[in-house]
């Protein structure tokens, strides 16, 4: 099978590309500049601005693909030319979207692929909805072979998957309190990139997935307190100090967090993965968050350059706790 990745040299895409190559798929990756992550051996690399339709067409020449995966479509302008560009030269166009497109608060849990999409404020999710609608219209009107893969909160060993990042770990190890939004009991799901790859690769070239949207979610269902406590255990901190504050009060001291807390992280998110498991028989996440957290902490401890502490954020936490 011959697959084109538009982008796909980042954290998630590089993991999927590596698994695809291991599965015997011929992978071509188009990036505008040199990838920041290692590219798997055997991957063909091209240079072009994916948002420039003429440049992309020139880079691809007359090549055709069994599947095209767009990792870097964030606004309708990024993808507006793709239905015309790829119609007739690929059997499947996989748009990588996000489960953040679902309206908050979700009216019914668990979330399915048919749950309402609505996001008037959170710009990233709002633009992804607009991209989905544009591509769905092309599918309905011309038969454009669309599959939407909606990913959720993914991580690998290079990421501490909380908003405070390494600053939270640094404060835990120093015995200083870490702020957790709300009362710490809202539910969340984290998916390791290895599990994302195990779900996405079998969808490539799959006829049954054309015309479908699929929530690609796996991993543990955890409260935010459990996420912080699991990271603390991986960091060797036996009794971390967690302090709870409302999303609104956090936003006063950390203004950059207001949108993501208000319209994403504060809400419980549970997903029905029946469609994913029907399209990819036997799929089940294999990397628990406990294992993933240990990997992330070991990797950061082995690479001190990754252990970046945001002193301004740490001072904001102190001010919030004092208030």
N, C-alpha and C positions, 0 to 999 in steps of 0.2 A: 504494500500500500504506500502511496505517495502523499504526504501531508505537508501543507504549508502553514507555518506559524507566522502570523503578523505580530511582531513583538515576541514575547515568550522567552526572553532571556533574563527575566526577573526571578524573584523567589519561587513563585508557583510554576510559572511557565518552564523554567529550567528543569524543575523536578519532573514535570510531565514529559518534556522533550527527552530526558534521559530514559524514562520508562518506555517511551514510544520506540526509541532506538533499540533498547534491550528486547522489545517485542518484535523486532525485525522490520519496523516501519522506516521508510526513507523520509527523513525530516529536513525541510528547508526552513530556515529562520531568517526573516527580514527584520533588520533593525536599522535605525537611523545612524547610530554610532556604535563604537566597540562595546559589546556586552560587558556589564559590570560583574556578571557571574560566569563561572566556567561553562563553556558549551560542551555538551557530550561529544565524545569522539564519533565521527561519522556524520555529524550534522553539517549540512551545506549552509553556508552563511552568505547572505546578500545584504547590500547596503542601499537603503532608500528611505525616504520620508513616507511613512505609511499613510499619512494624511494628505499627501500630494498624489492624486490619482494618476496623473501623467507620469510622474517619476516611478511610481509603483508598477505601472503597466510596462514601462521601459525596462525595469529591472527583471520582471518576470518573463519578458519576451512572449513566446507562444506556449509556455509551459501550462499543462493542465494538472489538476490535483484531485485525488479522491476525496480529500477534505481540506478545508481552510479553517484555521482557528484564529479568531481575532482576540488578542489579549489586551489591546490598547485602544479600544473604542470607548471613549468617555462621553462624547457629545455627538449629536446628529451630524455636525459638520465633519467629524472624523470618519464617518462611515457612509455618508450620503451617496457617494459614487460607487460603493461596493456592490449593490444589487446588479447594476449594469456591468461592472467590471468582471464579476465572477460568475454571473449567470451563464451557463453553458460550458464553463471551464472547470467546474467542480461539482461533485455529487452531493456535497454537504458544506454548509457554511455555519460554523459553530461560533456563536457570539458569547463571549465570557462576560456575564453580567453578575449581579449581586443580589443576595436575599434581602438587602436593605431596601429594595424596591417595594416591599410589602408595607402597607399602611400601619402606622403606630397610633394608638395601641391596636394590636391585632384583634379583630372582633371574635375570632374563634381559634383556639389552639387544639391540635397542632396545626402548623402552617402547611398548606399544600400548594401545589403549583397554581391552583385556581383561586387562592386567597387574594383579596383585593390589593391592587397595586395603587399606592397613593403616597406622594411625598412632595408637598408644596414648598418646603423650606430647605431641607437638607440637600444642598446642591449636587453632591456626587450621586445620590440615589435618584434625584429628580431627573438628572441628565441621562442616567442609565435607563429609566423608564422611557424617556423620549427616544432613545436608540432602539429599545425593544419594539416600540410602536411602529417606528419607521420600517424596521426589518420585517415585522409581522405583516404590515401592509403589502410589502413586496412579495411575501410568501403567498398571501391571499390573492393578489392581483396577477402575478406572473408565474407562480410556482417556484419562486426562489427557494432553494433547498435549505431552509433555516432550521437550526437547532439552537435553543438558548440554554446555556449551562449557567445556573445561578450558584455562585460560590458564597460562602459565609466567611467567618473569621478564621483565616488560615495562618499558620506559623511554621517555622522550622527552627533549627538550632541557632540561627542568627538573630532571632527575635524573642524579646520578652513580651508576651502578648497581653499587656495591660497598658493603659494610656500613659502611665508614668514611666514605663520601660525600665531601664537599669536603675533609674533614680529610686524606684520602689525597693529594689534589691539592696541598694546601698544603704537606704534608711533602715531596712530590716536588720541588716548585719550590724549596724551601728546601734541597734536597740531603740531607734527612733520610730514614732508611730507613722503608719501609712494610711492615707485617706482612701476610703472605699465609698463609692456613691450609693445613696439610698441607705437601706438597712443591710445591704450585702446579700439579700436572699433572692433577688431576681435571677432568673435562669438564663444560661448562655451555653453556646456550643462552640467548641474549638476543634479544628480539623488540621492534622499535620499534613504537610504537603505530600508526603509519601502516600497518604490515604487519598488525597485529592487526585494524585496521578493514577492510583489504582482504579478510581472511579471514572476519570475522564478518558483515558486511553481506550477502553473498550467501547466508548460511545463514538469514536472516530470511524467514519465509514459505515456506521450502523443505519440501515434503511429505516428501521423502526423508530429511530430517534428523530428523523426528519419531520418537521412540523410540530415538534414537541418542545416544551420547556421542562427542564429538569433541575430540581434543587439538589446540588451536590454538597451534602452535609453529612458529616460523620463525627466520630469522636465522642468524648464524654459529654453528658449534660451536667453542667456544674453551676453552682451559685458563684457570685463574684467573690464571696468570702472563701469558698473552696478553691477558686483559682489562685487567690493570693496565698492561701495556706499551703497549697501544693507547691507553689514557687518557693515559699519560705523553706519548706522541707528540703527541696532540692538544693537550696542555698545553705543548708546546714543550720538554719535558725529554728530552734525548738519552740520558742514562745513568741512569735511575732505580735506586735501591737497594732491592731487594726482599729481605726476610728471611723465612724460612719457620719457622713454629712449629706444633706440633700443635694441633688443635682443643681438646684438653683443657687444654693450658697457656694458650692464649688465654682460655679461659673462666674460669680462675683470676683473671686480671687484668681481664677485661671480662665480668663475670657476666651481663650482659644478652644476650650473644651465645651463651650455652651451648646453648640449645634449638635455635636456627636452624642453628648449625654442626653439632651432633650429629646432628640429624634431617633436615637438608636440604642445606646448602651443601657439606658435606664429601664427598658422594657424586657419582659421575659420573652424568650424566643425558643420555641420548640418546633421541630420540623417532622413531618411525615415523609419518610424516604421510600415509600412503597414504589413509586415510579422508578426511582434510581435502581432499586433492587430487582424490579421486573425487567429493566433493560440490561442490567449487568448482573446476571444470576450469580449468586454466591458472594456478592459484595458485602463486606462488613469491615468497619474500621479496625485496624490492627495496632495502631499506635495510641496507647492511652495517654492522657495528659500527664500523668505521673512520669511515664517514660520520656515523653517529649520535653517536660520541664527539666529532667535530669540531663538530657542531652544539651539543652540550651544553656544551662548553668555551667556544665563542664566546658562547653565551647567558649563561653564568655570568659571563664576563668583562665582558659588556655590562650585567649587573645585579648590582652588588657586594653588594646586599642578600641575594643567594642564597648568597654565599660564606661560609657559616657554619662556623667551625672549632670543633670540640668539644675544648676544652683538656684536659678531664678524660680523654677518650679518648686524646689525644696523649700525656699523661703516663703513661697505662696502657701504651701502646706502648713508651715509653722504659723503663719498669720491666720489662716483659716481655723486652725485648732485653738489658737489663743482667743479668737473671737467667739 
